[in-house]
Amino acid sequence: KRDYEGYLCSLLLPAESRNSAFALRAFNVELAQVKDSVSEKAIGLMRMQFWKKTVEDIFCDNPPHQPVAIELWKAVKRHNLTKRWLLKIIDEREKNLDDKAYHNIQELENYAENTQSSLLYLTLEILGIKDLHADHAASHIGKAQGIVTCLRATPYHGSRRKVFLPMDICMLHGVSQEDFLRKNQDKNVRDVIYDIASQAHLHLKHARSFHKSVPVKAFPAFLPTVSLEDYLKKIQRVDFDIFHPSLQQKNALLPLSLYIRSWRKRY
């Protein structure tokens, strides 16, 4: 429910990797919802501390009796997952509890690298892949995913009187946070969205530029590119109006698109 697209992508992984991928996704969802589910930062920090200790305990073969922790422990045991990636995701989510807009696109990319890309590195480990080209692709796809997630969440954040879009791009086009809160649809507001979406598109293009060097076994880890591409095409069709209702609709054809992409062995 909270990660529908991730769930669909995990379904298309090889059977022996599926449960571990679900555990990883559940772990990510647990961390992602901390920010929205706590009223005070201190409580959020306590939750993050629980997960840091949980990861340490998992690697000492002593997971707490919590469903996600137990499944994650099984995944770590089965695939010898790297502790560093798991802790990076927690650390970055913890820093993000501050509720501040990104100063620039690099800051957003850095956040995406440490969360989304780390998740993809772990997915590659679940698939038994250790390959430099696959890691390079995962880095770019994770960054694209982080940027698209930030764009997609803009109307939701706006409804809570918050804006997280990179400040440098907003300033470049003379756009204030208030413009987004008032759902202003002027050209300069759409130009901000165009610039940010273009950066995501660039990362996807980079990731695909060396697909011939990436092992075919790694391709299922990169199925999230299907929904990223779908969103970027849709936002282009509505001329980068971030508040257009069509962008909030679930793509009913996504399962079919994912299946076709996985069958074609492409990303």
Summary of the structure (lengths in Angstrom):
residues: 267
radius of gyration: 18.5
end to end distance: 24.2
largest distance: 55.7
contacts: 845
relative contact order: 0.11
helix: 73%
strand: 0%
